[in-house]
């Protein structure tokens, strides 16, 4: 089947609209700022963000924990915002953007790596649905996880339009329910008492740097792949604005709710479930019970759909398959991992994300923004300088993780990876080989 026939077959197969897995989104298909912002806003305003911020506050105390959260959010704002600007300007998804920097063949390594990580994140979040409803409602974790996974795969299959709308619904549910949970938690002592909370984990539980890494790592992978969402923006400026709506605005709202839940003593298990506030809502009964259950499915369904979409678009560029074909395959793999209990390894997962992912985005930014005029491209399908900088940044961050735990692995990875790429960019390009006799000049 030739390319034209494949395109027609894909169109008839889906009937749901083109997703542009292997080409830039044309100007005629770009979406409004509201639509693109809705995709990102519904991503970080989730229960997972409240869980992790609650753990940070439990370990560092309310004021210091909030400071670590703000630092991490500021880093994400600049990082994701710049990558989103590039995407809105070009219309290219992450894989196509990575091909410009890492090479026509080299991008496959980077795209496959991040696409695999986000499928792991899909599995993690799907497993969290089962775990959360098991703790709050007594539902069987395995069967709940399986059912949730099937629903999330079906949602992702519809495409970017469905992801945009579930983002709107997820954030619309989070805001009132999060506020209600905080008000209920503060009923005895008042919201102001949170500021005197000094943590419950004991001195030295985690460092300030580790907390910052947790904040960044929570969205390091999909944040690096932001182009899959913000390529739909009409301009680079609108792409950056859509990312700003998520980082810091939506993300910080979710984090603030989780921080207050822990600091006000309302968390069921602050060391493990952090700012999870579902049990606060369920404990008051009435209409809050069905609303809380709906909230879990919609809220975590939003982030799961985002992650699965990232992975399916990424592997679509590598394999030549459509986003929807890969949604089914990768979704099945993710559901199996979720049922197997990947939820219990979240700390290790964040360590991996904080060390290995940030240098990729920094290299992309430097290559396509700062050193755009110095880019000397050859016929080679793999450009070694970006890979070398990625490896250096990750290696130094890994050494920091074990040797200097007081520092932030993610920030160290960004700084060292960026410095390495800067130095490599100033290396002279190899001299062109003189043409041999009989060769065209």
Order of alpha helices (4+ residues) and beta strands (2+ residues): alpha-alpha-alpha-alpha-alpha-alpha-alpha-alpha-alpha-alpha-alpha-alpha-alpha-alpha-alpha-alpha-alpha-alpha-alpha-alpha
